[in-house]
Amino acid sequence: MLNNLLLRLGFRGHDGKAKPGNLDENGNLKVTLSGTIFGADISDRPPANSVPVGTTFVITNAELDAWISNGTDWVVI
């Protein structure tokens, strides 16, 4: 039943069989990290261009230092 629904919605793999739509060319599921990332220190922060715009990074210290990604850089908030 699910396979038929996926096929009707146009989700087909290279082999013509039903596939979920969020797969890359190798059949791996594509995922997106979003929301808020917490870390113990600045070394835990990923590159700003590796997360969706608007993702925040917060260091879990007394000040709760925080940055937001603009897609290129981390901007202090």
PDB file of N, H, CA, C and O in Angstrom:
ATOM      1  N   MET A   1       0.818  -1.185   0.000  1.00  0.00           N
ATOM      2  CA  MET A   1       0.000   0.000   0.000  1.00  0.00           C
ATOM      3  C   MET A   1       0.867   1.256   0.000  1.00  0.00           C
ATOM      4  O   MET A   1       0.625   2.171  -0.787  1.00  0.00           O
ATOM      5  N   LEU A   2       1.891   1.312   0.887  1.00  0.00           N
ATOM      6  H   LEU A   2       2.087   0.568   1.526  1.00  0.00           H
ATOM      7  CA  LEU A   2       2.780   2.466   0.920  1.00  0.00           C
ATOM      8  C   LEU A   2       3.544   2.595  -0.390  1.00  0.00           C
ATOM      9  O   LEU A   2       3.703   3.700  -0.909  1.00  0.00           O
ATOM     10  N   ASN A   3       4.020   1.472  -0.929  1.00  0.00           N
ATOM     11  H   ASN A   3       3.891   0.575  -0.507  1.00  0.00           H
ATOM     12  CA  ASN A   3       4.730   1.518  -2.205  1.00  0.00           C
ATOM     13  C   ASN A   3       3.858   2.106  -3.297  1.00  0.00           C
ATOM     14  O   ASN A   3       4.338   2.911  -4.096  1.00  0.00           O
ATOM     15  N   ASN A   4       2.589   1.724  -3.354  1.00  0.00           N
ATOM     16  H   ASN A   4       2.199   1.070  -2.706  1.00  0.00           H
ATOM     17  CA  ASN A   4       1.680   2.262  -4.376  1.00  0.00           C
ATOM     18  C   ASN A   4       1.490   3.760  -4.199  1.00  0.00           C
ATOM     19  O   ASN A   4       1.469   4.504  -5.179  1.00  0.00           O
ATOM     20  N   LEU A   5       1.352   4.204  -2.962  1.00  0.00           N
ATOM     21  H   LEU A   5       1.370   3.599  -2.166  1.00  0.00           H
ATOM     22  CA  LEU A   5       1.192   5.636  -2.699  1.00  0.00           C
ATOM     23  C   LEU A   5       2.443   6.400  -3.127  1.00  0.00           C
ATOM     24  O   LEU A   5       2.346   7.442  -3.775  1.00  0.00           O
ATOM     25  N   LEU A   6       3.621   5.881  -2.762  1.00  0.00           N
ATOM     26  H   LEU A   6       3.700   5.035  -2.235  1.00  0.00           H
ATOM     27  CA  LEU A   6       4.862   6.542  -3.163  1.00  0.00           C
ATOM     28  C   LEU A   6       4.981   6.616  -4.682  1.00  0.00           C
ATOM     29  O   LEU A   6       5.392   7.644  -5.220  1.00  0.00           O
ATOM     30  N   LEU A   7       4.630   5.549  -5.370  1.00  0.00           N
ATOM     31  H   LEU A   7       4.296   4.714  -4.933  1.00  0.00           H
ATOM     32  CA  LEU A   7       4.695   5.549  -6.830  1.00  0.00           C
ATOM     33  C   LEU A   7       3.725   6.565  -7.425  1.00  0.00           C
ATOM     34  O   LEU A   7       4.073   7.273  -8.370  1.00  0.00           O
ATOM     35  N   ARG A   8       2.501   6.644  -6.875  1.00  0.00           N
ATOM     36  H   ARG A   8       2.218   6.069  -6.108  1.00  0.00           H
ATOM     37  CA  ARG A   8       1.524   7.620  -7.382  1.00  0.00           C
ATOM     38  C   ARG A   8       1.976   9.047  -7.156  1.00  0.00           C
ATOM     39  O   ARG A   8       1.637   9.937  -7.936  1.00  0.00           O
ATOM     40  N   LEU A   9       2.738   9.276  -6.095  1.00  0.00           N
ATOM     41  H   LEU A   9       3.013   8.553  -5.462  1.00  0.00           H
ATOM     42  CA  LEU A   9       3.243  10.614  -5.811  1.00  0.00           C
ATOM     43  C   LEU A   9       4.531  10.923  -6.576  1.00  0.00           C
ATOM     44  O   LEU A   9       5.059  12.030  -6.482  1.00  0.00           O
ATOM     45  N   GLY A  10       5.029   9.958  -7.323  1.00  0.00           N
ATOM     46  H   GLY A  10       4.600   9.058  -7.399  1.00  0.00           H
ATOM     47  CA  GLY A  10       6.198  10.186  -8.164  1.00  0.00           C
ATOM     48  C   GLY A  10       7.529   9.889  -7.513  1.00  0.00           C
ATOM     49  O   GLY A  10       8.571  10.270  -8.047  1.00  0.00           O
ATOM     50  N   PHE A  11       7.527   9.225  -6.384  1.00  0.00           N
ATOM     51  H   PHE A  11       6.681   8.915  -5.949  1.00  0.00           H
ATOM     52  CA  PHE A  11       8.777   8.886  -5.704  1.00  0.00           C
ATOM     53  C   PHE A  11       9.286   7.560  -6.248  1.00  0.00           C
ATOM     54  O   PHE A  11       8.871   6.492  -5.798  1.00  0.00           O
ATOM     55  N   ARG A  12      10.194   7.636  -7.225  1.00  0.00           N
ATOM     56  H   ARG A  12      10.531   8.503  -7.590  1.00  0.00           H
ATOM     57  CA  ARG A  12      10.754   6.438  -7.833  1.00  0.00           C
ATOM     58  C   ARG A  12      12.273   6.500  -7.777  1.00  0.00           C
ATOM     59  O   ARG A  12      12.875   7.554  -7.983  1.00  0.00           O
ATOM     60  N   GLY A  13      12.875   5.367  -7.500  1.00  0.00           N
ATOM     61  H   GLY A  13      12.386   4.510  -7.333  1.00  0.00           H
ATOM     62  CA  GLY A  13      14.324   5.276  -7.545  1.00  0.00           C
ATOM     63  C   GLY A  13      14.773   5.032  -8.967  1.00  0.00           C
ATOM     64  O   GLY A  13      13.944   4.948  -9.873  1.00  0.00           O
ATOM     65  N   HIS A  14      16.076   4.915  -9.177  1.00  0.00           N
ATOM     66  H   HIS A  14      16.749   4.983  -8.441  1.00  0.00           H
ATOM     67  CA  HIS A  14      16.625   4.654 -10.506  1.00  0.00           C
ATOM     68  C   HIS A  14      16.156   3.315 -11.050  1.00  0.00           C
ATOM     69  O   HIS A  14      16.120   3.104 -12.262  1.00  0.00           O
ATOM     70  N   ASP A  15      15.798   2.418 -10.150  1.00  0.00           N
ATOM     71  H   ASP A  15      15.827   2.589  -9.165  1.00  0.00           H
ATOM     72  CA  ASP A  15      15.336   1.092 -10.569  1.00  0.00           C
ATOM     73  C   ASP A  15      13.835   1.058 -10.850  1.00  0.00           C
ATOM     74  O   ASP A  15      13.305   0.002 -11.197  1.00  0.00           O
ATOM     75  N   GLY A  16      13.130   2.199 -10.707  1.00  0.00           N
ATOM     76  H   GLY A  16      13.560   3.057 -10.426  1.00  0.00           H
ATOM     77  CA  GLY A  16      11.692   2.270 -10.964  1.00  0.00           C
ATOM     78  C   GLY A  16      10.839   1.863  -9.784  1.00  0.00           C
ATOM     79  O   GLY A  16       9.614   1.969  -9.840  1.00  0.00           O
ATOM     80  N   LYS A  17      11.466   1.397  -8.714  1.00  0.00           N
ATOM     81  H   LYS A  17      12.461   1.311  -8.668  1.00  0.00           H
ATOM     82  CA  LYS A  17      10.725   0.992  -7.528  1.00  0.00           C
ATOM     83  C   LYS A  17      10.441   2.208  -6.650  1.00  0.00           C
ATOM     84  O   LYS A  17      11.135   3.221  -6.736  1.00  0.00           O
ATOM     85  N   ALA A  18       9.425   2.100  -5.812  1.00  0.00           N
ATOM     86  H   ALA A  18       8.861   1.277  -5.742  1.00  0.00           H
ATOM     87  CA  ALA A  18       9.046   3.191  -4.923  1.00  0.00           C
ATOM     88  C   ALA A  18      10.165   3.496  -3.935  1.00  0.00           C
ATOM     89  O   ALA A  18      10.749   2.589  -3.341  1.00  0.00           O
ATOM     90  N   LYS A  19      10.454   4.772  -3.768  1.00  0.00           N
ATOM     91  H   LYS A  19       9.979   5.508  -4.250  1.00  0.00           H
ATOM     92  CA  LYS A  19      11.468   5.230  -2.824  1.00  0.00           C
ATOM     93  C   LYS A  19      10.942   6.484  -2.130  1.00  0.00           C
ATOM     94  O   LYS A  19      10.252   7.288  -2.755  1.00  0.00           O
ATOM     95  N   PRO A  20      11.259   6.664  -0.843  1.00  0.00           N
ATOM     96  CA  PRO A  20      10.940   7.947  -0.214  1.00  0.00           C
ATOM     97  C   PRO A  20      11.657   9.070  -0.954  1.00  0.00           C
ATOM     98  O   PRO A  20      12.729   8.856  -1.520  1.00  0.00           O
ATOM     99  N   GLY A  21      11.076  10.253  -0.952  1.00  0.00           N
ATOM    100  H   GLY A  21      10.205  10.426  -0.492  1.00  0.00           H
ATOM    101  CA  GLY A  21      11.602  11.355  -1.743  1.00  0.00           C
ATOM    102  C   GLY A  21      12.841  12.027  -1.206  1.00  0.00           C
ATOM    103  O   GLY A  21      13.447  12.823  -1.924  1.00  0.00           O
ATOM    104  N   ASN A  22      13.252  11.752   0.016  1.00  0.00           N
ATOM    105  H   ASN A  22      12.760  11.105   0.599  1.00  0.00           H
ATOM    106  CA  ASN A  22      14.364  12.465   0.608  1.00  0.00           C
ATOM    107  C   ASN A  22      15.640  11.629   0.594  1.00  0.00           C
ATOM    108  O   ASN A  22      16.333  11.529   1.606  1.00  0.00           O
ATOM    109  N   LEU A  23      15.949  11.026  -0.565  1.00  0.00           N
ATOM    110  H   LEU A  23      15.386  11.108  -1.387  1.00  0.00           H
ATOM    111  CA  LEU A  23      17.151  10.217  -0.707  1.00  0.00           C
ATOM    112  C   LEU A  23      18.111  10.879  -1.680  1.00  0.00           C
ATOM    113  O   LEU A  23      17.685  11.520  -2.641  1.00  0.00           O
ATOM    114  N   ASP A  24      19.412  10.725  -1.433  1.00  0.00           N
ATOM    115  H   ASP A  24      19.759  10.205  -0.652  1.00  0.00           H
ATOM    116  CA  ASP A  24      20.384  11.233  -2.391  1.00  0.00           C
ATOM    117  C   ASP A  24      20.582  10.207  -3.501  1.00  0.00           C
ATOM    118  O   ASP A  24      19.915   9.173  -3.522  1.00  0.00           O
ATOM    119  N   GLU A  25      21.501  10.494  -4.424  1.00  0.00           N
ATOM    120  H   GLU A  25      22.043  11.334  -4.407  1.00  0.00           H
ATOM    121  CA  GLU A  25      21.700   9.626  -5.586  1.00  0.00           C
ATOM    122  C   GLU A  25      22.229   8.247  -5.226  1.00  0.00           C
ATOM    123  O   GLU A  25      22.173   7.330  -6.046  1.00  0.00           O
ATOM    124  N   ASN A  26      22.747   8.087  -3.997  1.00  0.00           N
ATOM    125  H   ASN A  26      22.792   8.832  -3.331  1.00  0.00           H
ATOM    126  CA  ASN A  26      23.242   6.785  -3.546  1.00  0.00           C
ATOM    127  C   ASN A  26      22.233   6.027  -2.697  1.00  0.00           C
ATOM    128  O   ASN A  26      22.527   4.943  -2.192  1.00  0.00           O
ATOM    129  N   GLY A  27      21.033   6.603  -2.539  1.00  0.00           N
ATOM    130  H   GLY A  27      20.794   7.483  -2.950  1.00  0.00           H
ATOM    131  CA  GLY A  27      20.010   5.948  -1.744  1.00  0.00           C
ATOM    132  C   GLY A  27      20.083   6.251  -0.264  1.00  0.00           C
ATOM    133  O   GLY A  27      19.351   5.656   0.527  1.00  0.00           O
ATOM    134  N   ASN A  28      20.966   7.178   0.128  1.00  0.00           N
ATOM    135  H   ASN A  28      21.561   7.661  -0.514  1.00  0.00           H
ATOM    136  CA  ASN A  28      21.078   7.553   1.531  1.00  0.00           C
ATOM    137  C   ASN A  28      20.038   8.607   1.879  1.00  0.00           C
ATOM    138  O   ASN A  28      19.762   9.503   1.081  1.00  0.00           O
ATOM    139  N   LEU A  29      19.472   8.501   3.050  1.00  0.00           N
ATOM    140  H   LEU A  29      19.696   7.772   3.698  1.00  0.00           H
ATOM    141  CA  LEU A  29      18.484   9.466   3.509  1.00  0.00           C
ATOM    142  C   LEU A  29      19.157  10.796   3.785  1.00  0.00           C
ATOM    143  O   LEU A  29      20.146  10.858   4.516  1.00  0.00           O
ATOM    144  N   LYS A  30      18.616  11.879   3.192  1.00  0.00           N
ATOM    145  H   LYS A  30      17.813  11.829   2.599  1.00  0.00           H
ATOM    146  CA  LYS A  30      19.141  13.219   3.435  1.00  0.00           C
ATOM    147  C   LYS A  30      18.451  13.785   4.668  1.00  0.00           C
ATOM    148  O   LYS A  30      17.227  13.725   4.781  1.00  0.00           O
ATOM    149  N   VAL A  31      19.228  14.331   5.584  1.00  0.00           N
ATOM    150  H   VAL A  31      20.223  14.380   5.492  1.00  0.00           H
ATOM    151  CA  VAL A  31      18.679  14.926   6.795  1.00  0.00           C
ATOM    152  C   VAL A  31      19.231  16.335   6.945  1.00  0.00           C
ATOM    153  O   VAL A  31      20.288  16.659   6.404  1.00  0.00           O
ATOM    154  N   THR A  32      18.514  17.159   7.676  1.00  0.00           N
ATOM    155  H   THR A  32      17.656  16.895   8.116  1.00  0.00           H
ATOM    156  CA  THR A  32      18.925  18.525   7.917  1.00  0.00           C
ATOM    157  C   THR A  32      18.941  18.781   9.409  1.00  0.00           C
ATOM    158  O   THR A  32      17.973  18.506  10.117  1.00  0.00           O
ATOM    159  N   LEU A  33      20.051  19.308   9.866  1.00  0.00           N
ATOM    160  H   LEU A  33      20.837  19.532   9.290  1.00  0.00           H
ATOM    161  CA  LEU A  33      20.170  19.696  11.256  1.00  0.00           C
ATOM    162  C   LEU A  33      19.614  21.103  11.405  1.00  0.00           C
ATOM    163  O   LEU A  33      20.022  22.012  10.683  1.00  0.00           O
ATOM    164  N   SER A  34      18.698  21.285  12.325  1.00  0.00           N
ATOM    165  H   SER A  34      18.367  20.546  12.911  1.00  0.00           H
ATOM    166  CA  SER A  34      18.137  22.613  12.525  1.00  0.00           C
ATOM    167  C   SER A  34      17.778  22.799  13.982  1.00  0.00           C
ATOM    168  O   SER A  34      17.774  21.850  14.765  1.00  0.00           O
ATOM    169  N   GLY A  35      17.478  24.032  14.332  1.00  0.00           N
ATOM    170  H   GLY A  35      17.481  24.803  13.696  1.00  0.00           H
ATOM    171  CA  GLY A  35      17.087  24.315  15.696  1.00  0.00           C
ATOM    172  C   GLY A  35      18.248  24.872  16.471  1.00  0.00           C
ATOM    173  O   GLY A  35      18.995  25.710  15.967  1.00  0.00           O
ATOM    174  N   THR A  36      18.405  24.416  17.691  1.00  0.00           N
ATOM    175  H   THR A  36      17.798  23.735  18.100  1.00  0.00           H
ATOM    176  CA  THR A  36      19.463  24.894  18.569  1.00  0.00           C
ATOM    177  C   THR A  36      20.433  23.764  18.863  1.00  0.00           C
ATOM    178  O   THR A  36      20.036  22.631  19.136  1.00  0.00           O
ATOM    179  N   ILE A  37      21.718  24.100  18.800  1.00  0.00           N
ATOM    180  H   ILE A  37      22.040  25.020  18.578  1.00  0.00           H
ATOM    181  CA  ILE A  37      22.778  23.158  19.124  1.00  0.00           C
ATOM    182  C   ILE A  37      23.433  23.654  20.404  1.00  0.00           C
ATOM    183  O   ILE A  37      23.765  24.833  20.522  1.00  0.00           O
ATOM    184  N   PHE A  38      23.615  22.765  21.349  1.00  0.00           N
ATOM    185  H   PHE A  38      23.345  21.807  21.253  1.00  0.00           H
ATOM    186  CA  PHE A  38      24.269  23.119  22.613  1.00  0.00           C
ATOM    187  C   PHE A  38      25.662  22.508  22.645  1.00  0.00           C
ATOM    188  O   PHE A  38      25.878  21.409  22.134  1.00  0.00           O
ATOM    189  N   GLY A  39      26.602  23.221  23.247  1.00  0.00           N
ATOM    190  H   GLY A  39      26.426  24.113  23.663  1.00  0.00           H
ATOM    191  CA  GLY A  39      27.954  22.701  23.377  1.00  0.00           C
ATOM    192  C   GLY A  39      28.594  23.157  24.666  1.00  0.00           C
ATOM    193  O   GLY A  39      28.150  24.123  25.287  1.00  0.00           O
ATOM    194  N   ALA A  40      29.639  22.459  25.063  1.00  0.00           N
ATOM    195  H   ALA A  40      30.000  21.675  24.558  1.00  0.00           H
ATOM    196  CA  ALA A  40      30.364  22.803  26.287  1.00  0.00           C
ATOM    197  C   ALA A  40      31.297  23.982  26.068  1.00  0.00           C
ATOM    198  O   ALA A  40      31.544  24.766  26.985  1.00  0.00           O
ATOM    199  N   ASP A  41      31.824  24.108  24.831  1.00  0.00           N
ATOM    200  H   ASP A  41      31.624  23.471  24.087  1.00  0.00           H
ATOM    201  CA  ASP A  41      32.682  25.247  24.514  1.00  0.00           C
ATOM    202  C   ASP A  41      32.645  25.503  23.010  1.00  0.00           C
ATOM    203  O   ASP A  41      32.004  24.766  22.260  1.00  0.00           O
ATOM    204  N   ILE A  42      33.332  26.543  22.584  1.00  0.00           N
ATOM    205  H   ILE A  42      33.853  27.141  23.193  1.00  0.00           H
ATOM    206  CA  ILE A  42      33.275  26.993  21.196  1.00  0.00           C
ATOM    207  C   ILE A  42      33.751  25.924  20.211  1.00  0.00           C
ATOM    208  O   ILE A  42      33.350  25.930  19.047  1.00  0.00           O
ATOM    209  N   SER A  43      34.605  25.007  20.675  1.00  0.00           N
ATOM    210  H   SER A  43      34.930  25.002  21.621  1.00  0.00           H
ATOM    211  CA  SER A  43      35.102  23.958  19.771  1.00  0.00           C
ATOM    212  C   SER A  43      33.999  22.987  19.354  1.00  0.00           C
ATOM    213  O   SER A  43      34.174  22.238  18.393  1.00  0.00           O
ATOM    214  N   ASP A  44      32.864  22.987  20.062  1.00  0.00           N
ATOM    215  H   ASP A  44      32.722  23.595  20.842  1.00  0.00           H
ATOM    216  CA  ASP A  44      31.737  22.126  19.694  1.00  0.00           C
ATOM    217  C   ASP A  44      30.881  22.713  18.582  1.00  0.00           C
ATOM    218  O   ASP A  44      30.027  22.023  18.025  1.00  0.00           O
ATOM    219  N   ARG A  45      31.106  23.996  18.253  1.00  0.00           N
ATOM    220  H   ARG A  45      31.800  24.556  18.706  1.00  0.00           H
ATOM    221  CA  ARG A  45      30.274  24.676  17.249  1.00  0.00           C
ATOM    222  C   ARG A  45      30.670  24.233  15.846  1.00  0.00           C
ATOM    223  O   ARG A  45      31.846  24.312  15.490  1.00  0.00           O
ATOM    224  N   PRO A  46      29.703  23.762  15.031  1.00  0.00           N
ATOM    225  CA  PRO A  46      30.019  23.354  13.659  1.00  0.00           C
ATOM    226  C   PRO A  46      30.226  24.580  12.769  1.00  0.00           C
ATOM    227  O   PRO A  46      29.889  25.693  13.173  1.00  0.00           O
ATOM    228  N   PRO A  47      30.769  24.399  11.574  1.00  0.00           N
ATOM    229  CA  PRO A  47      30.892  25.530  10.652  1.00  0.00           C
ATOM    230  C   PRO A  47      29.513  26.127  10.351  1.00  0.00           C
ATOM    231  O   PRO A  47      28.531  25.396  10.221  1.00  0.00           O
ATOM    232  N   ALA A  48      29.447  27.454  10.241  1.00  0.00           N
ATOM    233  H   ALA A  48      30.245  28.048  10.347  1.00  0.00           H
ATOM    234  CA  ALA A  48      28.163  28.136  10.023  1.00  0.00           C
ATOM    235  C   ALA A  48      27.504  27.729   8.710  1.00  0.00           C
ATOM    236  O   ALA A  48      26.279  27.759   8.599  1.00  0.00           O
ATOM    237  N   ASN A  49      28.299  27.349   7.721  1.00  0.00           N
ATOM    238  H   ASN A  49      29.295  27.324   7.812  1.00  0.00           H
ATOM    239  CA  ASN A  49      27.726  26.961   6.431  1.00  0.00           C
ATOM    240  C   ASN A  49      27.308  25.495   6.382  1.00  0.00           C
ATOM    241  O   ASN A  49      26.862  25.010   5.342  1.00  0.00           O
ATOM    242  N   SER A  50      27.452  24.784   7.509  1.00  0.00           N
ATOM    243  H   SER A  50      27.814  25.177   8.353  1.00  0.00           H
ATOM    244  CA  SER A  50      27.055  23.370   7.542  1.00  0.00           C
ATOM    245  C   SER A  50      25.702  23.165   8.221  1.00  0.00           C
ATOM    246  O   SER A  50      25.232  22.035   8.348  1.00  0.00           O
ATOM    247  N   VAL A  51      25.078  24.261   8.655  1.00  0.00           N
ATOM    248  H   VAL A  51      25.460  25.179   8.551  1.00  0.00           H
ATOM    249  CA  VAL A  51      23.770  24.191   9.313  1.00  0.00           C
ATOM    250  C   VAL A  51      22.816  25.143   8.604  1.00  0.00           C
ATOM    251  O   VAL A  51      23.268  26.090   7.960  1.00  0.00           O
ATOM    252  N   PRO A  52      21.512  24.919   8.703  1.00  0.00           N
ATOM    253  CA  PRO A  52      20.559  25.828   8.060  1.00  0.00           C
ATOM    254  C   PRO A  52      20.630  27.234   8.658  1.00  0.00           C
ATOM    255  O   PRO A  52      20.908  27.404   9.845  1.00  0.00           O
ATOM    256  N   VAL A  53      20.375  28.230   7.821  1.00  0.00           N
ATOM    257  H   VAL A  53      20.148  28.092   6.856  1.00  0.00           H
ATOM    258  CA  VAL A  53      20.299  29.610   8.296  1.00  0.00           C
ATOM    259  C   VAL A  53      19.275  29.672   9.424  1.00  0.00           C
ATOM    260  O   VAL A  53      18.191  29.097   9.323  1.00  0.00           O
ATOM    261  N   GLY A  54      19.624  30.370  10.492  1.00  0.00           N
ATOM    262  H   GLY A  54      20.504  30.837  10.574  1.00  0.00           H
ATOM    263  CA  GLY A  54      18.732  30.498  11.636  1.00  0.00           C
ATOM    264  C   GLY A  54      19.029  29.537  12.767  1.00  0.00           C
ATOM    265  O   GLY A  54      18.465  29.661  13.855  1.00  0.00           O
ATOM    266  N   THR A  55      19.915  28.575  12.519  1.00  0.00           N
ATOM    267  H   THR A  55      20.373  28.475  11.636  1.00  0.00           H
ATOM    268  CA  THR A  55      20.309  27.651  13.596  1.00  0.00           C
ATOM    269  C   THR A  55      21.083  28.430  14.649  1.00  0.00           C
ATOM    270  O   THR A  55      21.927  29.264  14.321  1.00  0.00           O
ATOM    271  N   THR A  56      20.795  28.157  15.898  1.00  0.00           N
ATOM    272  H   THR A  56      20.109  27.480  16.164  1.00  0.00           H
ATOM    273  CA  THR A  56      21.528  28.812  16.974  1.00  0.00           C
ATOM    274  C   THR A  56      22.446  27.819  17.662  1.00  0.00           C
ATOM    275  O   THR A  56      22.154  26.626  17.738  1.00  0.00           O
ATOM    276  N   PHE A  57      23.563  28.335  18.161  1.00  0.00           N
ATOM    277  H   PHE A  57      23.800  29.305  18.099  1.00  0.00           H
ATOM    278  CA  PHE A  57      24.506  27.552  18.941  1.00  0.00           C
ATOM    279  C   PHE A  57      24.654  28.233  20.291  1.00  0.00           C
ATOM    280  O   PHE A  57      24.902  29.437  20.358  1.00  0.00           O
ATOM    281  N   VAL A  58      24.503  27.471  21.366  1.00  0.00           N
ATOM    282  H   VAL A  58      24.302  26.493  21.312  1.00  0.00           H
ATOM    283  CA  VAL A  58      24.574  28.015  22.724  1.00  0.00           C
ATOM    284  C   VAL A  58      25.600  27.227  23.525  1.00  0.00           C
ATOM    285  O   VAL A  58      25.573  25.997  23.561  1.00  0.00           O
ATOM    286  N   ILE A  59      26.512  27.966  24.170  1.00  0.00           N
ATOM    287  H   ILE A  59      26.534  28.965  24.141  1.00  0.00           H
ATOM    288  CA  ILE A  59      27.458  27.335  25.092  1.00  0.00           C
ATOM    289  C   ILE A  59      26.781  27.257  26.453  1.00  0.00           C
ATOM    290  O   ILE A  59      26.232  28.244  26.944  1.00  0.00           O
ATOM    291  N   THR A  60      26.825  26.093  27.044  1.00  0.00           N
ATOM    292  H   THR A  60      27.271  25.292  26.645  1.00  0.00           H
ATOM    293  CA  THR A  60      26.130  25.867  28.319  1.00  0.00           C
ATOM    294  C   THR A  60      26.996  26.329  29.491  1.00  0.00           C
ATOM    295  O   THR A  60      27.406  25.537  30.340  1.00  0.00           O
ATOM    296  N   ASN A  61      27.256  27.629  29.506  1.00  0.00           N
ATOM    297  H   ASN A  61      26.923  28.272  28.816  1.00  0.00           H
ATOM    298  CA  ASN A  61      27.991  28.222  30.615  1.00  0.00           C
ATOM    299  C   ASN A  61      27.038  29.151  31.381  1.00  0.00           C
ATOM    300  O   ASN A  61      25.857  29.228  31.046  1.00  0.00           O
ATOM    301  N   ALA A  62      27.526  29.839  32.383  1.00  0.00           N
ATOM    302  H   ALA A  62      28.486  29.776  32.656  1.00  0.00           H
ATOM    303  CA  ALA A  62      26.673  30.716  33.207  1.00  0.00           C
ATOM    304  C   ALA A  62      26.052  31.834  32.385  1.00  0.00           C
ATOM    305  O   ALA A  62      24.948  32.283  32.692  1.00  0.00           O
ATOM    306  N   GLU A  63      26.745  32.293  31.342  1.00  0.00           N
ATOM    307  H   GLU A  63      27.642  31.928  31.093  1.00  0.00           H
ATOM    308  CA  GLU A  63      26.240  33.389  30.514  1.00  0.00           C
ATOM    309  C   GLU A  63      25.354  32.916  29.362  1.00  0.00           C
ATOM    310  O   GLU A  63      24.657  33.726  28.751  1.00  0.00           O
ATOM    311  N   LEU A  64      25.370  31.637  29.064  1.00  0.00           N
ATOM    312  H   LEU A  64      25.936  30.979  29.560  1.00  0.00           H
ATOM    313  CA  LEU A  64      24.661  31.068  27.911  1.00  0.00           C
ATOM    314  C   LEU A  64      25.000  31.842  26.633  1.00  0.00           C
ATOM    315  O   LEU A  64      24.112  32.308  25.919  1.00  0.00           O
ATOM    316  N   ASP A  65      26.303  31.968  26.362  1.00  0.00           N
ATOM    317  H   ASP A  65      27.024  31.590  26.942  1.00  0.00           H
ATOM    318  CA  ASP A  65      26.765  32.639  25.136  1.00  0.00           C
ATOM    319  C   ASP A  65      26.085  32.007  23.930  1.00  0.00           C
ATOM    320  O   ASP A  65      26.005  30.783  23.830  1.00  0.00           O
ATOM    321  N   ALA A  66      25.589  32.844  23.006  1.00  0.00           N
ATOM    322  H   ALA A  66      25.653  33.839  23.088  1.00  0.00           H
ATOM    323  CA  ALA A  66      24.807  32.316  21.886  1.00  0.00           C
ATOM    324  C   ALA A  66      25.159  33.024  20.581  1.00  0.00           C
ATOM    325  O   ALA A  66      25.492  34.209  20.565  1.00  0.00           O
ATOM    326  N   TRP A  67      25.076  32.266  19.490  1.00  0.00           N
ATOM    327  H   TRP A  67      24.806  31.304  19.504  1.00  0.00           H
ATOM    328  CA  TRP A  67      25.301  32.757  18.138  1.00  0.00           C
ATOM    329  C   TRP A  67      24.193  32.218  17.247  1.00  0.00           C
ATOM    330  O   TRP A  67      23.554  31.217  17.571  1.00  0.00           O
ATOM    331  N   ILE A  68      23.971  32.890  16.120  1.00  0.00           N
ATOM    332  H   ILE A  68      24.490  33.704  15.858  1.00  0.00           H
ATOM    333  CA  ILE A  68      23.011  32.424  15.119  1.00  0.00           C
ATOM    334  C   ILE A  68      23.731  32.361  13.778  1.00  0.00           C
ATOM    335  O   ILE A  68      24.526  33.243  13.452  1.00  0.00           O
ATOM    336  N   SER A  69      23.452  31.318  13.002  1.00  0.00           N
ATOM    337  H   SER A  69      22.807  30.601  13.266  1.00  0.00           H
ATOM    338  CA  SER A  69      24.092  31.162  11.699  1.00  0.00           C
ATOM    339  C   SER A  69      23.331  31.958  10.646  1.00  0.00           C
ATOM    340  O   SER A  69      22.104  31.890  10.563  1.00  0.00           O
ATOM    341  N   ASN A  70      24.083  32.721   9.835  1.00  0.00           N
ATOM    342  H   ASN A  70      25.079  32.777   9.902  1.00  0.00           H
ATOM    343  CA  ASN A  70      23.467  33.400   8.689  1.00  0.00           C
ATOM    344  C   ASN A  70      23.780  32.637   7.404  1.00  0.00           C
ATOM    345  O   ASN A  70      23.557  33.145   6.305  1.00  0.00           O
ATOM    346  N   GLY A  71      24.289  31.433   7.545  1.00  0.00           N
ATOM    347  H   GLY A  71      24.470  31.021   8.438  1.00  0.00           H
ATOM    348  CA  GLY A  71      24.636  30.596   6.399  1.00  0.00           C
ATOM    349  C   GLY A  71      26.092  30.700   5.997  1.00  0.00           C
ATOM    350  O   GLY A  71      26.607  29.856   5.264  1.00  0.00           O
ATOM    351  N   THR A  72      26.755  31.747   6.484  1.00  0.00           N
ATOM    352  H   THR A  72      26.336  32.433   7.079  1.00  0.00           H
ATOM    353  CA  THR A  72      28.166  31.951   6.179  1.00  0.00           C
ATOM    354  C   THR A  72      28.975  32.090   7.457  1.00  0.00           C
ATOM    355  O   THR A  72      30.044  31.496   7.594  1.00  0.00           O
ATOM    356  N   ASP A  73      28.455  32.884   8.399  1.00  0.00           N
ATOM    357  H   ASP A  73      27.587  33.367   8.288  1.00  0.00           H
ATOM    358  CA  ASP A  73      29.144  33.172   9.653  1.00  0.00           C
ATOM    359  C   ASP A  73      28.222  32.950  10.832  1.00  0.00           C
ATOM    360  O   ASP A  73      27.000  32.907  10.689  1.00  0.00           O
ATOM    361  N   TRP A  74      28.837  32.806  12.019  1.00  0.00           N
ATOM    362  H   TRP A  74      29.830  32.840  12.135  1.00  0.00           H
ATOM    363  CA  TRP A  74      28.082  32.803  13.272  1.00  0.00           C
ATOM    364  C   TRP A  74      28.048  34.235  13.770  1.00  0.00           C
ATOM    365  O   TRP A  74      29.089  34.885  13.866  1.00  0.00           O
ATOM    366  N   VAL A  75      26.852  34.737  14.090  1.00  0.00           N
ATOM    367  H   VAL A  75      26.006  34.210  14.011  1.00  0.00           H
ATOM    368  CA  VAL A  75      26.672  36.106  14.550  1.00  0.00           C
ATOM    369  C   VAL A  75      26.241  36.058  16.016  1.00  0.00           C
ATOM    370  O   VAL A  75      25.309  35.337  16.373  1.00  0.00           O
ATOM    371  N   VAL A  76      26.921  36.824  16.855  1.00  0.00           N
ATOM    372  H   VAL A  76      27.679  37.409  16.565  1.00  0.00           H
ATOM    373  CA  VAL A  76      26.602  36.859  18.290  1.00  0.00           C
ATOM    374  C   VAL A  76      25.195  37.414  18.490  1.00  0.00           C
ATOM    375  O   VAL A  76      24.808  38.410  17.879  1.00  0.00           O
ATOM    376  N   ILE A  77      24.441  36.744  19.362  1.00  0.00           N
ATOM    377  H   ILE A  77      24.755  35.935  19.859  1.00  0.00           H
ATOM    378  CA  ILE A  77      23.095  37.257  19.691  1.00  0.00           C
ATOM    379  C   ILE A  77      22.983  37.479  21.186  1.00  0.00           C
ATOM    380  O   ILE A  77      21.935  37.906  21.671  1.00  0.00           O
TER     381      ILE A  77
END
